[in-house]
Amino acid sequence: MTVAELLRRVSSAELTEWMAFSALESFGADAENLGHAITAATVANANRGKDKPPYKVEDFMPHFEKQNQTPDEMLLIAQIYTAALGGEDRRKNG
């Protein structure tokens, strides 16, 4: 299924629920990265020297920089999502 097909089939409410769920629970690539990090930490700890401190799972998690958005950028993104989902801007000045 393409993204366009998905957006035609999913409601705004359902998309919002999935976004909230993803903030609470890892799934998809985040969950896969966590699994790989656990494996890497286990292997590294099994092979580390006795005098070295243990590795943490976080040591092997990828860190992607998140850019802070301005309020205007956030509003623009909300407008784009609203339009893509067939919604309507009900603000008095929108």
N, C-alpha and C positions, 0 to 999 in steps of 0.2 A: 504494500500500500504506500502511495506517495504521501508527502506531507500535505499537499492540497486535498487529497481524498480524506485524510484523517481530519483535517480542519473542517471539512464539510460534514463529517459524521459525528464529531464530538461537540457537546454543548459547552458553552462558556463555563457553566457551573462544574461540569465534570473536569474540564481542563484546570480550573482553579483548585479542585480537590486533589488532582494529581500533583500539581505544583506544591501544594501544602504537604502532601504525603512525602514528596521527594526531599523536602526540607527536614523531615523527621527521620526518614529511613533511606539508607543507601540502596539503590538498585541500578541495574544497567552497568555502565562503565565504572561508576564509583564503587559498586560492590565487587566488581572484578578486580579493580586496583587494590582494594582492601585484601582480597584473597591472595593475590600475588605478593603483597607486602608481608602478610603473615608467613607465607612460605619462605620468602627471602630472609626474613628475620630469623626464622627457625634454622635455616641452613647456615646463616652467618653465625648465629650463636653456637651451633654445634661445632663450628670450625674456628672459633675465636680462641685466642690465647687465654691461659688461666688468669693472667694479670690484667686482662682487658675487661672493661665494664660491658655488661650485656647490651645488645642492640635492642631498640624498641621498634615496634611495628611502624610507628610514625616516621622512623628514619628512612623507610623504604617507600613511603607514600609520595606520589608525584604531587607537586605543588604548582598549581596554575594561578598566575596572578589575576586577581579580579580587579577590574577598573572601577573606581567609584564613579557613580553617575550623578549628574546634576539633577535638580528637580525638573528642569526643562527636558532633559534627556529621558527621564522616567516617564514624563507625560507623553512625549512623542512615542515611546515604545508602547505605552498603554493604548494610544490612539491607533497605532499600527495593528496591534492585536485585536482591538475592537473591530476595526474595518475588515481584517482578515477573517474574523469569525462571523461577519455579517451583522455585527451589532450597530447600535446607533448612539451617537454622542448626545446625551440628554442634558448636558450642562447649558445653562442660560446663555453663556458666551462662547460655547463650543462650536 
